[in-house]
C-alpha cells in the first residue's frame, strides 16, 4: 500500500507541475490515452488496458526529459 501511495503521489505531482502547465492541445494525447484505457477496461481487454497504461506513464516522462534537455541546452 505504501509503494502504491508513493507512486500515486509522484503521478499527481507530475500532473500538477507538467500536465496543467501545458497548453490544452498538448494534453490531448493524455486525454485520448485515458479514454482508450476506460474503453479497454469496459471491454475487459486486459492486454490493451495494460499497454495503454504503460504508454500513458512513459510518454510524459519522455516529454519531461526532452523538456529538461532543451532547457539545459538553452542555458549553455
HUJO-V687678 format. One record per pair of residues at least 6 apart in sequence whose C-alpha atoms are under 7 Angstrom apart, sorted by the first residue. I is the first residue (numbers start at 0). GAP is how many residues later the second one is. Records with the same first field share a line. If there is no record, write none. Layout:
I: GAP + GAP
This chain:
18: 8
29: 26
32: 19 + 23
36: 12 + 15 + 16
39: 6 + 8 + 9
40: 8
